[in-house]
C-alpha cells in the first residue's frame, strides 16, 4: 500500500487544511522535533557526565560493532512503524519518548569512540554539518512546496538494502567502509526530503508527534553517518 493511502485513512491530509491549521501543525511538529533533540542531547550529557557512558560503551563494543550498527537501524524502523500505527496522542508521545531514549543508548559507543579518538571537536563538527544539512533540505521543501512522496519507495528499499548489507557483513567479514557512510548520508538526505514533504502535505493534523518522530529518526541517521564519515577521515 502506498504511504499516502495510509495517511489518507488516518484523516484529512494537512495539505488540504486551512492555512492556519497547517501553520499550527508545522509549528507543533518542529517544536516537538526540537524537544526531542534537546532531550537526546540531555540524556547523552547525563550518561557521559555521570561516567556511565564508558562502561556502557565497553559492554556494547565487546560484541560486534556491526551489531550496534544493526541495532541503530532496527530501532529507527520499529519506532517509526509504532508512531505510524499510534492513534492516541499518548501513544505517539510514548513512541517518541521511547525512541529518543533508545537512540541515546545506541549512540553511546559511537560518541564514546569519537570522543576518545578525536575529542569532542569531531562530534561538534558532525552535529553542525547535520543541522546545516537538515536546514538546507528543509528549506528546499518549504521553498519549492514540491511533494517528495515519490522518494518513499527509494528510502524504504534503501534502508532494507542497508540492513541486508550489515547482516551480510556479520557473516562474511566484509568491511563497510567510507563509501557505505557516504551512501547512507545520501539516503538520510532523501529521507529528510520525504519526511518534510509529508509534514507539509500528507500527515493528518493530529499526528504532529508522529511527524516529529519521523523527522528526528532521519536526523539521527544523518548525524550517525556524518559522524562515522568524520571519524573515518581522521584515521
FIKOLZA-1660 file (N, C-alpha, C; in steps of 0.1 Angstrom, whole numbers, plus 5000, padded with zeros to 4 digits):
% residues 235
   i   px   py   pz ch aa at
   1 5008 4988 5000  A  X  N
   1 5000 5000 5000  A  X CA
   1 5009 5012 5000  A  X  C
   2 5005 5022 4992  A  X  N
   2 5012 5035 4992  A  X CA
   2 5011 5042 5005  A  X  C
   3 5022 5049 5009  A  X  N
   3 5022 5055 5022  A  X CA
   3 5011 5066 5023  A  X  C
   4 5008 5073 5012  A  X  N
   4 4998 5083 5011  A  X CA
   4 4985 5078 5014  A  X  C
   5 4982 5065 5011  A  X  N
   5 4969 5059 5014  A  X CA
   5 4968 5057 5029  A  X  C
   6 4979 5053 5035  A  X  N
   6 4979 5052 5050  A  X CA
   6 4976 5065 5057  A  X  C
   7 4982 5076 5052  A  X  N
   7 4978 5089 5058  A  X CA
   7 4964 5092 5055  A  X  C
   8 4959 5089 5043  A  X  N
   8 4945 5092 5040  A  X CA
   8 4935 5085 5049  A  X  C
   9 4939 5073 5053  A  X  N
   9 4930 5065 5062  A  X CA
   9 4930 5071 5076  A  X  C
  10 4940 5079 5080  A  X  N
  10 4940 5085 5093  A  X CA
  10 4931 5097 5095  A  X  C
  11 4930 5105 5084  A  X  N
  11 4922 5117 5085  A  X CA
  11 4925 5126 5073  A  X  C
  12 4920 5138 5073  A  X  N
  12 4922 5147 5062  A  X CA
  12 4936 5151 5062  A  X  C
  13 4943 5150 5051  A  X  N
  13 4957 5154 5050  A  X CA
  13 4959 5169 5053  A  X  C
  14 4970 5172 5059  A  X  N
  14 4973 5186 5063  A  X CA
  14 4973 5195 5051  A  X  C
  15 4977 5190 5040  A  X  N
  15 4978 5198 5028  A  X CA
  15 4964 5203 5023  A  X  C
  16 4954 5197 5028  A  X  N
  16 4940 5201 5024  A  X CA
  16 4933 5209 5035  A  X  C
  17 4941 5212 5045  A  X  N
  17 4935 5220 5056  A  X CA
  17 4937 5235 5053  A  X  C
  18 4932 5244 5062  A  X  N
  18 4933 5258 5060  A  X CA
  18 4948 5262 5064  A  X  C
  19 4951 5274 5060  A  X  N
  19 4965 5279 5062  A  X CA
  19 4968 5280 5077  A  X  C
  20 4958 5284 5085  A  X  N
  20 4961 5285 5100  A  X CA
  20 4963 5271 5106  A  X  C
  21 4955 5261 5101  A  X  N
  21 4957 5247 5107  A  X CA
  21 4970 5242 5103  A  X  C
  22 4974 5244 5090  A  X  N
  22 4987 5239 5085  A  X CA
  22 4999 5246 5093  A  X  C
  23 4997 5259 5096  A  X  N
  23 5008 5266 5103  A  X CA
  23 5009 5261 5117  A  X  C
  24 4998 5258 5124  A  X  N
  24 4998 5253 5137  A  X CA
  24 5004 5239 5138  A  X  C
  25 5001 5231 5128  A  X  N
  25 5006 5217 5127  A  X CA
  25 5021 5217 5125  A  X  C
  26 5026 5226 5116  A  X  N
  26 5040 5227 5113  A  X CA
  26 5048 5232 5126  A  X  C
  27 5042 5242 5132  A  X  N
  27 5049 5247 5144  A  X CA
  27 5049 5236 5155  A  X  C
  28 5039 5229 5157  A  X  N
  28 5039 5219 5167  A  X CA
  28 5049 5208 5164  A  X  C
  29 5049 5204 5151  A  X  N
  29 5058 5193 5147  A  X CA
  29 5073 5197 5150  A  X  C
  30 5077 5209 5146  A  X  N
  30 5091 5213 5147  A  X CA
  30 5094 5217 5162  A  X  C
  31 5084 5221 5170  A  X  N
  31 5087 5223 5184  A  X CA
  31 5090 5209 5191  A  X  C
  32 5082 5199 5187  A  X  N
  32 5084 5186 5192  A  X CA
  32 5098 5180 5187  A  X  C
  33 5101 5183 5175  A  X  N
  33 5114 5178 5170  A  X CA
  33 5125 5185 5178  A  X  C
  34 5124 5198 5180  A  X  N
  34 5135 5205 5188  A  X CA
  34 5135 5199 5202  A  X  C
  35 5123 5196 5208  A  X  N
  35 5123 5190 5221  A  X CA
  35 5130 5176 5222  A  X  C
  36 5128 5168 5211  A  X  N
  36 5134 5155 5210  A  X CA
  36 5149 5156 5209  A  X  C
  37 5154 5166 5201  A  X  N
  37 5168 5168 5200  A  X CA
  37 5174 5172 5213  A  X  C
  38 5168 5182 5220  A  X  N
  38 5173 5186 5233  A  X CA
  38 5173 5175 5243  A  X  C
  39 5162 5167 5243  A  X  N
  39 5162 5155 5252  A  X CA
  39 5173 5145 5249  A  X  C
  40 5175 5143 5237  A  X  N
  40 5186 5134 5233  A  X CA
  40 5200 5139 5238  A  X  C
  41 5202 5152 5235  A  X  N
  41 5215 5158 5240  A  X CA
  41 5216 5157 5255  A  X  C
  42 5205 5160 5262  A  X  N
  42 5205 5160 5276  A  X CA
  42 5208 5146 5282  A  X  C
  43 5202 5135 5276  A  X  N
  43 5205 5122 5280  A  X CA
  43 5219 5118 5278  A  X  C
  44 5225 5122 5267  A  X  N
  44 5239 5119 5264  A  X CA
  44 5248 5127 5274  A  X  C
  45 5245 5139 5277  A  X  N
  45 5253 5146 5287  A  X CA
  45 5252 5140 5301  A  X  C
  46 5240 5135 5304  A  X  N
  46 5239 5128 5317  A  X CA
  46 5247 5115 5317  A  X  C
  47 5246 5107 5307  A  X  N
  47 5254 5095 5306  A  X CA
  47 5269 5097 5307  A  X  C
  48 5274 5107 5299  A  X  N
  48 5288 5109 5299  A  X CA
  48 5293 5116 5311  A  X  C
  49 5284 5126 5316  A  X  N
  49 5288 5133 5328  A  X CA
  49 5288 5124 5341  A  X  C
  50 5280 5114 5341  A  X  N
  50 5279 5105 5353  A  X CA
  50 5289 5094 5352  A  X  C
  51 5296 5093 5341  A  X  N
  51 5306 5082 5340  A  X CA
  51 5300 5069 5335  A  X  C
  52 5287 5068 5332  A  X  N
  52 5280 5056 5328  A  X CA
  52 5283 5053 5314  A  X  C
  53 5287 5063 5306  A  X  N
  53 5289 5060 5291  A  X CA
  53 5300 5051 5289  A  X  C
  54 5311 5052 5296  A  X  N
  54 5323 5044 5294  A  X CA
  54 5320 5029 5295  A  X  C
  55 5315 5025 5307  A  X  N
  55 5312 5010 5308  A  X CA
  55 5301 5006 5298  A  X  C
  56 5291 5014 5295  A  X  N
  56 5281 5010 5286  A  X CA
  56 5287 5008 5272  A  X  C
  57 5296 5017 5268  A  X  N
  57 5303 5016 5255  A  X CA
  57 5312 5003 5255  A  X  C
  58 5318 5001 5265  A  X  N
  58 5327 4989 5266  A  X CA
  58 5319 4976 5264  A  X  C
  59 5308 4975 5271  A  X  N
  59 5299 4964 5270  A  X CA
  59 5294 4962 5256  A  X  C
  60 5289 4973 5250  A  X  N
  60 5283 4973 5237  A  X CA
  60 5293 4970 5226  A  X  C
  61 5305 4975 5228  A  X  N
  61 5316 4973 5219  A  X CA
  61 5323 4959 5221  A  X  C
  62 5320 4953 5232  A  X  N
  62 5325 4940 5235  A  X CA
  62 5321 4929 5225  A  X  C
  63 5309 4931 5219  A  X  N
  63 5305 4922 5208  A  X CA
  63 5309 4928 5194  A  X  C
  64 5301 4926 5184  A  X  N
  64 5304 4931 5171  A  X CA
  64 5299 4945 5170  A  X  C
  65 5308 4954 5164  A  X  N
  65 5303 4968 5161  A  X CA
  65 5292 4968 5151  A  X  C
  66 5292 4958 5142  A  X  N
  66 5281 4957 5133  A  X CA
  66 5267 4954 5139  A  X  C
  67 5268 4948 5151  A  X  N
  67 5255 4946 5158  A  X CA
  67 5250 4959 5163  A  X  C
  68 5259 4967 5168  A  X  N
  68 5255 4981 5172  A  X CA
  68 5249 4989 5161  A  X  C
  69 5255 4988 5149  A  X  N
  69 5250 4994 5137  A  X CA
  69 5237 4989 5133  A  X  C
  70 5235 4976 5134  A  X  N
  70 5222 4970 5131  A  X CA
  70 5211 4974 5140  A  X  C
  71 5215 4975 5153  A  X  N
  71 5205 4979 5163  A  X CA
  71 5201 4993 5161  A  X  C
  72 5210 5002 5157  A  X  N
  72 5206 5016 5153  A  X CA
  72 5196 5016 5142  A  X  C
  73 5198 5008 5132  A  X  N
  73 5189 5008 5121  A  X CA
  73 5175 5002 5125  A  X  C
  74 5176 4991 5132  A  X  N
  74 5163 4985 5136  A  X CA
  74 5155 4993 5146  A  X  C
  75 5161 5000 5155  A  X  N
  75 5154 5008 5164  A  X CA
  75 5146 5019 5157  A  X  C
  76 5152 5025 5147  A  X  N
  76 5146 5036 5139  A  X CA
  76 5134 5030 5132  A  X  C
  77 5135 5019 5126  A  X  N
  77 5125 5013 5118  A  X CA
  77 5113 5009 5127  A  X  C
  78 5115 5003 5138  A  X  N
  78 5104 4999 5147  A  X CA
  78 5097 5011 5153  A  X  C
  79 5105 5021 5157  A  X  N
  79 5099 5033 5163  A  X CA
  79 5090 5041 5153  A  X  C
  80 5094 5042 5141  A  X  N
  80 5086 5049 5131  A  X CA
  80 5073 5041 5128  A  X  C
  81 5074 5028 5127  A  X  N
  81 5063 5020 5125  A  X CA
  81 5053 5021 5136  A  X  C
  82 5058 5021 5149  A  X  N
  82 5049 5023 5160  A  X CA
  82 5042 5036 5160  A  X  C
  83 5050 5047 5157  A  X  N
  83 5044 5060 5156  A  X CA
  83 5033 5061 5146  A  X  C
  84 5035 5054 5134  A  X  N
  84 5025 5055 5124  A  X CA
  84 5012 5048 5128  A  X  C
  85 5014 5037 5136  A  X  N
  85 5002 5030 5140  A  X CA
  85 4995 5036 5152  A  X  C
  86 5002 5045 5159  A  X  N
  86 4997 5051 5172  A  X CA
  86 4985 5060 5168  A  X  C
  87 4974 5058 5175  A  X  N
  87 4962 5067 5172  A  X CA
  87 4961 5078 5182  A  X  C
  88 4963 5074 5195  A  X  N
  88 4961 5084 5206  A  X CA
  88 4973 5092 5207  A  X  C
  89 4972 5104 5213  A  X  N
  89 4983 5113 5215  A  X CA
  89 4993 5107 5225  A  X  C
  90 4988 5101 5235  A  X  N
  90 4996 5095 5245  A  X CA
  90 5005 5084 5239  A  X  C
  91 4999 5076 5229  A  X  N
  91 5007 5065 5223  A  X CA
  91 5018 5071 5214  A  X  C
  92 5015 5083 5208  A  X  N
  92 5025 5089 5200  A  X CA
  92 5036 5095 5208  A  X  C
  93 5033 5100 5220  A  X  N
  93 5043 5105 5229  A  X CA
  93 5052 5093 5234  A  X  C
  94 5045 5082 5237  A  X  N
  94 5052 5071 5242  A  X CA
  94 5062 5066 5232  A  X  C
  95 5058 5065 5219  A  X  N
  95 5067 5061 5208  A  X CA
  95 5079 5071 5207  A  X  C
  96 5076 5084 5207  A  X  N
  96 5087 5094 5206  A  X CA
  96 5096 5093 5217  A  X  C
  97 5091 5093 5230  A  X  N
  97 5100 5092 5241  A  X CA
  97 5108 5079 5242  A  X  C
  98 5102 5068 5238  A  X  N
  98 5109 5056 5238  A  X CA
  98 5120 5056 5228  A  X  C
  99 5117 5062 5216  A  X  N
  99 5127 5062 5205  A  X CA
  99 5139 5071 5209  A  X  C
 100 5136 5083 5215  A  X  N
 100 5147 5092 5219  A  X CA
 100 5157 5085 5229  A  X  C
 101 5151 5078 5239  A  X  N
 101 5159 5071 5249  A  X CA
 101 5167 5060 5243  A  X  C
 102 5160 5052 5234  A  X  N
 102 5167 5041 5227  A  X CA
 102 5179 5046 5219  A  X  C
 103 5176 5056 5211  A  X  N
 103 5187 5062 5203  A  X CA
 103 5198 5067 5211  A  X  C
 104 5195 5074 5222  A  X  N
 104 5206 5079 5231  A  X CA
 104 5215 5068 5236  A  X  C
 105 5209 5056 5239  A  X  N
 105 5217 5045 5244  A  X CA
 105 5225 5039 5232  A  X  C
 106 5219 5037 5221  A  X  N
 106 5226 5031 5209  A  X CA
 106 5237 5040 5205  A  X  C
 107 5236 5053 5206  A  X  N
 107 5246 5063 5202  A  X CA
 107 5258 5063 5211  A  X  C
 108 5257 5058 5223  A  X  N
 108 5268 5059 5233  A  X CA
 108 5281 5053 5228  A  X  C
 109 5282 5041 5222  A  X  N
 109 5295 5037 5217  A  X CA
 109 5301 5045 5206  A  X  C
 110 5292 5050 5197  A  X  N
 110 5297 5058 5186  A  X CA
 110 5303 5071 5192  A  X  C
 111 5296 5078 5201  A  X  N
 111 5300 5090 5206  A  X CA
 111 5313 5088 5215  A  X  C
 112 5313 5077 5222  A  X  N
 112 5325 5074 5231  A  X CA
 112 5337 5072 5222  A  X  C
 113 5336 5064 5211  A  X  N
 113 5347 5062 5202  A  X CA
 113 5352 5075 5196  A  X  C
 114 5342 5084 5192  A  X  N
 114 5346 5097 5186  A  X CA
 114 5353 5105 5196  A  X  C
 115 5348 5105 5208  A  X  N
 115 5354 5114 5219  A  X CA
 115 5368 5109 5222  A  X  C
 116 5370 5096 5223  A  X  N
 116 5383 5090 5226  A  X CA
 116 5393 5092 5214  A  X  C
 117 5388 5091 5202  A  X  N
 117 5397 5091 5191  A  X CA
 117 5401 5105 5187  A  X  C
 118 5391 5114 5187  A  X  N
 118 5394 5128 5182  A  X CA
 118 5389 5139 5191  A  X  C
 119 5384 5136 5202  A  X  N
 119 5380 5146 5211  A  X CA
 119 5366 5151 5207  A  X  C
 120 5360 5160 5215  A  X  N
 120 5347 5165 5213  A  X CA
 120 5345 5173 5200  A  X  C
 121 5356 5177 5195  A  X  N
 121 5355 5186 5183  A  X CA
 121 5349 5179 5171  A  X  C
 122 5352 5166 5169  A  X  N
 122 5346 5159 5158  A  X CA
 122 5331 5157 5159  A  X  C
 123 5327 5156 5172  A  X  N
 123 5312 5154 5175  A  X CA
 123 5305 5168 5172  A  X  C
 124 5311 5178 5176  A  X  N
 124 5305 5192 5174  A  X CA
 124 5305 5195 5159  A  X  C
 125 5315 5191 5152  A  X  N
 125 5316 5194 5137  A  X CA
 125 5305 5186 5130  A  X  C
 126 5304 5173 5134  A  X  N
 126 5294 5164 5128  A  X CA
 126 5280 5169 5131  A  X  C
 127 5278 5174 5143  A  X  N
 127 5265 5180 5147  A  X CA
 127 5261 5192 5139  A  X  C
 128 5271 5201 5137  A  X  N
 128 5269 5213 5129  A  X CA
 128 5266 5210 5115  A  X  C
 129 5273 5201 5109  A  X  N
 129 5271 5197 5095  A  X CA
 129 5257 5190 5094  A  X  C
 130 5253 5183 5103  A  X  N
 130 5240 5176 5103  A  X CA
 130 5229 5187 5103  A  X  C
 131 5230 5197 5112  A  X  N
 131 5220 5207 5114  A  X CA
 131 5219 5216 5101  A  X  C
 132 5231 5219 5095  A  X  N
 132 5231 5226 5083  A  X CA
 132 5225 5219 5071  A  X  C
 133 5228 5206 5071  A  X  N
 133 5222 5197 5060  A  X CA
 133 5207 5196 5062  A  X  C
 134 5202 5194 5074  A  X  N
 134 5188 5193 5077  A  X CA
 134 5181 5206 5073  A  X  C
 135 5187 5217 5077  A  X  N
 135 5181 5230 5075  A  X CA
 135 5180 5233 5060  A  X  C
 136 5191 5229 5052  A  X  N
 136 5191 5232 5038  A  X CA
 136 5180 5223 5031  A  X  C
 137 5179 5211 5034  A  X  N
 137 5169 5202 5028  A  X CA
 137 5155 5206 5032  A  X  C
 138 5153 5210 5044  A  X  N
 138 5140 5215 5049  A  X CA
 138 5137 5228 5040  A  X  C
 139 5146 5237 5038  A  X  N
 139 5144 5249 5030  A  X CA
 139 5140 5245 5016  A  X  C
 140 5146 5235 5010  A  X  N
 140 5142 5231 4997  A  X CA
 140 5128 5227 4996  A  X  C
 141 5123 5219 5006  A  X  N
 141 5109 5215 5006  A  X CA
 141 5099 5227 5008  A  X  C
 142 5103 5235 5018  A  X  N
 142 5094 5246 5021  A  X CA
 142 5094 5257 5010  A  X  C
 143 5105 5259 5003  A  X  N
 143 5106 5269 4992  A  X CA
 143 5099 5264 4980  A  X  C
 144 5101 5252 4976  A  X  N
 144 5096 5247 4963  A  X CA
 144 5081 5242 4965  A  X  C
 145 5078 5238 4977  A  X  N
 145 5064 5232 4981  A  X CA
 145 5062 5219 4973  A  X  C
 146 5073 5213 4968  A  X  N
 146 5072 5201 4960  A  X CA
 146 5069 5189 4969  A  X  C
 147 5061 5180 4963  A  X  N
 147 5057 5168 4970  A  X CA
 147 5068 5157 4967  A  X  C
 148 5076 5154 4977  A  X  N
 148 5087 5144 4976  A  X CA
 148 5082 5130 4980  A  X  C
 149 5069 5127 4980  A  X  N
 149 5065 5114 4985  A  X CA
 149 5069 5103 4976  A  X  C
 150 5073 5106 4963  A  X  N
 150 5078 5096 4954  A  X CA
 150 5091 5090 4959  A  X  C
 151 5098 5097 4968  A  X  N
 151 5110 5091 4974  A  X CA
 151 5108 5080 4984  A  X  C
 152 5095 5078 4988  A  X  N
 152 5092 5069 4998  A  X CA
 152 5097 5055 4995  A  X  C
 153 5095 5050 4983  A  X  N
 153 5099 5037 4980  A  X CA
 153 5114 5036 4980  A  X  C
 154 5121 5046 4975  A  X  N
 154 5136 5046 4974  A  X CA
 154 5141 5045 4988  A  X  C
 155 5136 5053 4998  A  X  N
 155 5140 5053 5011  A  X CA
 155 5138 5040 5018  A  X  C
 156 5126 5034 5017  A  X  N
 156 5124 5021 5023  A  X CA
 156 5133 5010 5018  A  X  C
 157 5134 5009 5005  A  X  N
 157 5142 4999 4999  A  X CA
 157 5157 5001 5002  A  X  C
 158 5161 5014 5003  A  X  N
 158 5175 5017 5006  A  X CA
 158 5178 5012 5020  A  X  C
 159 5170 5015 5030  A  X  N
 159 5172 5010 5043  A  X CA
 159 5172 4995 5044  A  X  C
 160 5163 4989 5037  A  X  N
 160 5163 4974 5036  A  X CA
 160 5176 4969 5031  A  X  C
 161 5181 4974 5020  A  X  N
 161 5194 4970 5015  A  X CA
 161 5205 4973 5025  A  X  C
 162 5205 4984 5032  A  X  N
 162 5215 4987 5042  A  X CA
 162 5215 4976 5053  A  X  C
 163 5203 4972 5058  A  X  N
 163 5203 4962 5068  A  X CA
 163 5208 4949 5063  A  X  C
 164 5205 4946 5050  A  X  N
 164 5210 4933 5044  A  X CA
 164 5225 4934 5043  A  X  C
 165 5230 4945 5039  A  X  N
 165 5245 4947 5039  A  X CA
 165 5251 4945 5052  A  X  C
 166 5245 4950 5063  A  X  N
 166 5251 4949 5076  A  X CA
 166 5251 4934 5080  A  X  C
 167 5239 4927 5078  A  X  N
 167 5238 4913 5082  A  X CA
 167 5248 4905 5074  A  X  C
 168 5250 4908 5061  A  X  N
 168 5259 4901 5052  A  X CA
 168 5274 4903 5058  A  X  C
 169 5277 4915 5062  A  X  N
 169 5290 4918 5068  A  X CA
 169 5293 4910 5080  A  X  C
 170 5282 4907 5088  A  X  N
 170 5284 4899 5100  A  X CA
 170 5289 4885 5097  A  X  C
 171 5285 4880 5086  A  X  N
 171 5288 4866 5082  A  X CA
 171 5300 4865 5073  A  X  C
 172 5303 4875 5065  A  X  N
 172 5314 4874 5056  A  X CA
 172 5326 4882 5061  A  X  C
 173 5325 4891 5070  A  X  N
 173 5336 4898 5075  A  X CA
 173 5340 4910 5066  A  X  C
 174 5331 4913 5056  A  X  N
 174 5333 4924 5047  A  X CA
 174 5332 4937 5054  A  X  C
 175 5342 4946 5051  A  X  N
 175 5342 4959 5058  A  X CA
 175 5333 4969 5051  A  X  C
 176 5324 4974 5059  A  X  N
 176 5315 4985 5054  A  X CA
 176 5323 4998 5055  A  X  C
 177 5330 5002 5045  A  X  N
 177 5339 5013 5045  A  X CA
 177 5332 5027 5044  A  X  C
 178 5341 5037 5040  A  X  N
 178 5336 5051 5039  A  X CA
 178 5325 5052 5029  A  X  C
 179 5325 5045 5018  A  X  N
 179 5315 5047 5008  A  X CA
 179 5301 5043 5013  A  X  C
 180 5301 5033 5022  A  X  N
 180 5288 5030 5028  A  X CA
 180 5283 5041 5036  A  X  C
 181 5291 5048 5043  A  X  N
 181 5287 5060 5051  A  X CA
 181 5282 5071 5041  A  X  C
 182 5289 5073 5030  A  X  N
 182 5285 5083 5020  A  X CA
 182 5272 5080 5015  A  X  C
 183 5269 5067 5011  A  X  N
 183 5257 5063 5006  A  X CA
 183 5245 5065 5016  A  X  C
 184 5248 5062 5029  A  X  N
 184 5238 5064 5039  A  X CA
 184 5235 5078 5042  A  X  C
 185 5245 5087 5041  A  X  N
 185 5243 5101 5042  A  X CA
 185 5233 5106 5031  A  X  C
 186 5235 5101 5019  A  X  N
 186 5226 5105 5008  A  X CA
 186 5212 5099 5010  A  X  C
 187 5211 5087 5015  A  X  N
 187 5198 5081 5018  A  X CA
 187 5191 5089 5029  A  X  C
 188 5199 5093 5040  A  X  N
 188 5193 5101 5050  A  X CA
 188 5187 5114 5045  A  X  C
 189 5195 5120 5036  A  X  N
 189 5190 5132 5030  A  X CA
 189 5177 5130 5022  A  X  C
 190 5176 5119 5015  A  X  N
 190 5164 5116 5008  A  X CA
 190 5152 5114 5018  A  X  C
 191 5155 5108 5029  A  X  N
 191 5145 5105 5040  A  X CA
 191 5140 5119 5045  A  X  C
 192 5149 5128 5047  A  X  N
 192 5145 5141 5052  A  X CA
 192 5136 5148 5043  A  X  C
 193 5139 5148 5030  A  X  N
 193 5131 5154 5019  A  X CA
 193 5117 5147 5020  A  X  C
 194 5117 5134 5021  A  X  N
 194 5104 5127 5021  A  X CA
 194 5096 5130 5033  A  X  C
 195 5102 5130 5045  A  X  N
 195 5095 5132 5058  A  X CA
 195 5090 5147 5058  A  X  C
 196 5098 5156 5054  A  X  N
 196 5094 5170 5054  A  X CA
 196 5083 5173 5045  A  X  C
 197 5083 5166 5033  A  X  N
 197 5072 5167 5024  A  X CA
 197 5059 5162 5030  A  X  C
 198 5060 5151 5037  A  X  N
 198 5048 5145 5043  A  X CA
 198 5043 5155 5054  A  X  C
 199 5052 5162 5061  A  X  N
 199 5047 5172 5071  A  X CA
 199 5040 5183 5064  A  X  C
 200 5044 5186 5052  A  X  N
 200 5038 5197 5045  A  X CA
 200 5025 5193 5038  A  X  C
 201 5024 5180 5034  A  X  N
 201 5013 5176 5026  A  X CA
 201 5004 5165 5031  A  X  C
 202 5009 5156 5038  A  X  N
 202 5001 5143 5039  A  X CA
 202 4997 5139 5054  A  X  C
 203 5004 5144 5064  A  X  N
 203 5000 5140 5077  A  X CA
 203 4987 5146 5081  A  X  C
 204 4978 5139 5088  A  X  N
 204 4966 5145 5094  A  X CA
 204 4970 5154 5106  A  X  C
 205 4962 5163 5109  A  X  N
 205 4966 5174 5118  A  X CA
 205 4968 5169 5133  A  X  C
 206 4963 5157 5136  A  X  N
 206 4965 5152 5150  A  X CA
 206 4978 5143 5151  A  X  C
 207 4986 5142 5141  A  X  N
 207 4998 5133 5141  A  X CA
 207 5011 5141 5141  A  X  C
 208 5011 5153 5148  A  X  N
 208 5023 5161 5148  A  X CA
 208 5034 5154 5156  A  X  C
 209 5031 5147 5166  A  X  N
 209 5041 5140 5174  A  X CA
 209 5047 5129 5165  A  X  C
 210 5039 5121 5158  A  X  N
 210 5044 5111 5149  A  X CA
 210 5053 5117 5138  A  X  C
 211 5049 5129 5133  A  X  N
 211 5056 5136 5123  A  X CA
 211 5070 5140 5128  A  X  C
 212 5070 5145 5141  A  X  N
 212 5083 5149 5147  A  X CA
 212 5092 5137 5149  A  X  C
 213 5086 5125 5152  A  X  N
 213 5094 5113 5154  A  X CA
 213 5101 5109 5141  A  X  C
 214 5093 5110 5130  A  X  N
 214 5099 5106 5117  A  X CA
 214 5111 5115 5113  A  X  C
 215 5109 5128 5116  A  X  N
 215 5120 5138 5113  A  X CA
 215 5132 5135 5122  A  X  C
 216 5129 5133 5134  A  X  N
 216 5140 5130 5144  A  X CA
 216 5148 5118 5139  A  X  C
 217 5141 5107 5135  A  X  N
 217 5147 5095 5131  A  X CA
 217 5157 5098 5119  A  X  C
 218 5152 5106 5109  A  X  N
 218 5160 5109 5098  A  X CA
 218 5172 5117 5101  A  X  C
 219 5170 5127 5111  A  X  N
 219 5181 5135 5115  A  X CA
 219 5192 5126 5123  A  X  C
 220 5187 5116 5130  A  X  N
 220 5196 5108 5138  A  X CA
 220 5204 5099 5128  A  X  C
 221 5198 5094 5117  A  X  N
 221 5206 5087 5107  A  X CA
 221 5216 5096 5101  A  X  C
 222 5212 5108 5097  A  X  N
 222 5222 5117 5091  A  X CA
 222 5234 5120 5100  A  X  C
 223 5231 5123 5113  A  X  N
 223 5241 5126 5123  A  X CA
 223 5250 5114 5125  A  X  C
 224 5245 5102 5126  A  X  N
 224 5252 5089 5128  A  X CA
 224 5263 5088 5117  A  X  C
 225 5258 5089 5104  A  X  N
 225 5268 5086 5093  A  X CA
 225 5277 5098 5090  A  X  C
 226 5273 5110 5093  A  X  N
 226 5282 5121 5091  A  X CA
 226 5293 5120 5102  A  X  C
 227 5289 5116 5114  A  X  N
 227 5300 5114 5124  A  X CA
 227 5309 5102 5121  A  X  C
 228 5303 5091 5115  A  X  N
 228 5311 5080 5111  A  X CA
 228 5320 5084 5100  A  X  C
 229 5316 5092 5091  A  X  N
 229 5324 5097 5080  A  X CA
 229 5336 5105 5085  A  X  C
 230 5333 5114 5094  A  X  N
 230 5343 5123 5100  A  X CA
 230 5354 5114 5108  A  X  C
 231 5349 5104 5115  A  X  N
 231 5358 5096 5122  A  X CA
 231 5367 5088 5113  A  X  C
 232 5362 5083 5102  A  X  N
 232 5370 5076 5092  A  X CA
 232 5380 5085 5086  A  X  C
 233 5376 5098 5084  A  X  N
 233 5386 5108 5077  A  X CA
 233 5397 5111 5086  A  X  C
 234 5395 5110 5100  A  X  N
 234 5406 5113 5109  A  X CA
 234 5415 5101 5111  A  X  C
 235 5412 5089 5106  A  X  N
 235 5421 5078 5108  A  X CA
 235 5434 5079 5100  A  X  C
% end
